[in-house]
Amino acid sequence: MKKIRKAVIPAAGYGTRFLPVTKSVAKEMLPIIDTPTIEYIVREAMESGIEEFLIIVSGNKNSIIDYFDNNFELEYQLAQKGKTKELARITELPKKLNIHFVRQHEQLGLGHAVLCAKEFIGNEPFALLLGDDVYVGNEKPALAQLIDAYNSTSSSILGTLKVADEDVSKYGICKPCANETGRLEKLESVVEKPALENAPSNLAIGGRYILTPTIFKYLETQTRGAGNEIQLTDAILRMMAEESVYSMEVDGARYDIGSKIGFIKATLEFALKRDDLKDEVKDLINSLK
């Protein structure tokens, strides 16, 4: 069984829910306090043992590429001023990361974005982390939990969370096989953004995946689905005829950074965990009541 070494992070979307700022700023670069959202996702993958990264970008996402590169002028200025802590902070990731970028020239959906990673992945299983979802695992990172599940099943794993009835139409929804119980369940089917009356469960795919390279065969022939886009969920459903796919409920907190309220919640809760901010943030919250 091949080790999960590579991760793909799609970051080519327009970020329309955060207009007007995303007209010129990549949504993945919006900061939770002082750190871009995409860095939290990259660090989760690093802590889960990922060795190589591919970030899918579009033509207006050069800030992401720049962020993971060296900024020699800034580094020189920090060194000259003796700001060693700040210098170490901005040079850490460029030193550690084996990171690549590819452009998605047309925004044709998540399935199309993943297909852009075919040459990078080759014939290996891989991790897929969506930029709208930040996780804080309870005992281990969310992705590490899925990798453990892959190591026990040798199958694709979809990270999931339970959602309210009014939210099922926003997600890909899983249907476990009969008699499946517990966090890790073999799936009978998946459906992309169903109406509530057609939803097989409340088990939503939450932005973390382990996929076998078989997925590319189905993505290459996948017709457009919901939203007139090439849906990854549709390709996963077709792949189930060939090999098993499992879901696993992630143990931890998930922040939906794609929504304004989710973004605000993440900012507040992350601030309340920081020794340099928590007291002042508590006072600020109390003053607003």
N, C-alpha and C positions, 0 to 999 in steps of 0.2 A: 504494500500500500504506500502510495506516494505521500510525502509530507506536504502540508499546506504552507507554502513559502511565499506566495504572491498574493497581493491584494489589488483590487481595482476600485477606484473611487470616482464615480461620475460627477463632474462638476461643470457641465456645459449648459445647464438650464438658464433661462432668462430671469428667474427670481421675480416674477411679476407680482407676487403677493407683497413684496417689499419695495415696489416702486413708490416714489421716484428715485430713492437712493441707488437701487440696482441698475439704474440707467448707466451708471459709470463705475459702480463698485460691485464686484462679484459677491453674491449673497453668501458664499462660503467664507468670505473674508470679513463678514460682519462679526465684530468682537463680542464674546461673552466676557465682559469687563475689559481686559487688555490682551486677550488671546483670541485669534480668529477661530471660528467654529471648526474649520477644517483641521486645525492643529490638534484639537481634542480627539478627532476621529483618527488621525494619523498616529497619535500616541497610543490610543487604544489598540490599534493594530500592532504597533511595535511591542507593546507589553504582552501581546498574545503570540509573539514569536514570528511575525511576518518579517521577511528579509528584503523583498523587492516590492516596489509600489508603482502603479500606473495611475495617473490622474487624467481623466478625460476632460478636456477643456474646449472652449469655443474661442472665437476670434477676439472677444472682449474680456478674456480672463487672464491677461498677462500678469496681473497682480499676484495670482496664485503661483505662477512660475517664478516670479521674482521673489516671493516670500520664502520659498524653499531653496533659494540660491544665496550666495554670499553677497553682501553689500560692503565692498572694500572701503569705500569712502567713509561710511558710517562707522565701520569697525576701527578705522584709523583714528577718527575723531574721539571715539570712546576710549581707545587705548591712550591717546595723548592726554585725556582728562582724568585718567586713572579710574574710570568707571568699569572696574573689572567684572562686577556682578552683571551689569547690563550687557557687557561684551560677551560674557560666557553664555548668557541667555539667547542672544541672537545667532551665535555661531554653533550652538549645540546640534541642532537638527541638520544643517548642511553637512556637518562632519559625519553624522551617523547614518543618514538616509541614502539608500540606493533607490533613486526615484526617477521616473520617466514620465513624459507627457505626450499625449496624442490629441489632435484636434478632431472634434466631431463637427463636420462642416455643415450638416443639416440637423435640426432638432426634431428627430423622428421618434422619440420615445426612449424609455429606459432600455428596452430590448436592443434597440439600435446602438445605444451608447455602449452596452456590454459587448456587442458584436465588434466594436472598434478595438477591443482588447484581444482579439483572437490571436494575432501574431505574437503578442507579448506573453500570453498564457501558454500557448503551445498545447501539449498533451498532459497538462497537470490540473489537478483540482485547485480551486482558488477561492479566496474570500472576496466578497462584494460588500462594500460599506457605502450607504447612501449619505450624502452630505446634509440632509434635513434632520437627521436623527443623531442626537448625542446621548450616549448611555453612561451611567455610572453603575458598574456591577457591584453587587453586594459583597461577594467574596473573591471574585475574579472578573476580569473584563468580559463584556458581553461576547465579543468575538471568541475569546478563549473558551467560553462555554460551548459555543457551536463547534469549535475545532475538536474539543473532547468528544462531542457527539459524533462527529465525522469519524474520529479514530475508532469508535466502537461499532459503527455501521457501514463504513466505506461508501456512504451515500450522500447525496445532496441534502443539506439541512437549511430550513427556512426559519430564521429567528422570528418569534411571534410574541404578541401581547394580546390580552383580552380587551375588547373595546365595547363601548356602549352601543345600544341598538341604533341610535341616531348617527353613529359614526361608521357603520360597516360599509356604507357606499363610498367611503373615502379611501378604502384599502383593497389590496388583494386579500381574499378570505380563504381559509383552509377548511377542507372537509376531511377529518381523520377517518381511517378505516374503522369498521365496526369493532367494538370491544377494545379499542385503543384508549388507554387512560394514562395519566401522568404527564410530566413535562415533555417527554420525548415520545412522539406519536408518528406512526407511519400514515401517510396521506393517501386518500382515495382520489381527491381532486383539489383543484384551486380555481378560483374565479376572480377576475379583476373587477373591483368596484361594483358589486352587485347591489341591486335594490334590496331593501331589508327583507321583503317577502321572498326573495330568491337566494338569500344568503344561507349557506350550509352551516354556519356557526358564527360565533363572535371572535374567532381566532384570526387576528389580522397579522399580516406580514409586516414587520416593523423595521425594515431598513438594514438588516444584517442577513447575509446568506453565505453558505458554503456551497459551491456548485462544481460539479464534475465537468470536464471539457466536452462531454456529450452535448451540453446545452448549445454549443455553437452550431451543430448540425441542424438544430431546430430553429435557431434564430435566423439562419441563412435563408430559410424557406418560410418564415413566419409572415403571414399577411397582417395588415393593420387591423387593430381592434378598437377598444375603447379610446375615445378622443382622436380617432383616426391615426393612432400611433402604433408602433411595433411594441407590443406589451411583453415584457419578460414573463409575466405570469402565464400568458397564453402558451409560450414556448415551454415553460416548465410543465404545464398540463400535458402537452403532447409528449414530452420526454418521459412522463410516467408510464407510458405504454412500453417503454424499453427498460427502465430501471427504477428502483424504489427511490422515493423522496420522502423525507421526514420533516416534521416541524418540531421546534423546541421553544418553549416559553422561556424568555430571557429572565434571569433572576437579577433584578436591579431596577434603577430608576431610568426612565426614558424621557427625554425632552424633545418635543417636536419644534425644532428650530425653524421649520417652514411656516409656522404660524406666529403672529405677533404676540399673542398671549404666551405661547410656549417659549418664545425668545425672552420675554420679560421674566417669566418664571425661572428660566435657567440662569439669567443674570442675577436675580435676587438670591436664589438658593446657592449658587456658586460663591457669591459674595459673603453669604452668611457662614460659609465654611472657611473663610480666609481670616487668619488672625489679624491681618493689617486692616481689615474692613468691617468685620462682623459687628463690632460695637457701634460704630457710626451708622451702619445700615439699619441696625435694630432701632436706634434712636430716630432715624429718618422715617422708618415705617410707622413707629408709634406717633410721630408728629403729624402724620397724614390722616390718622384715624378721626 
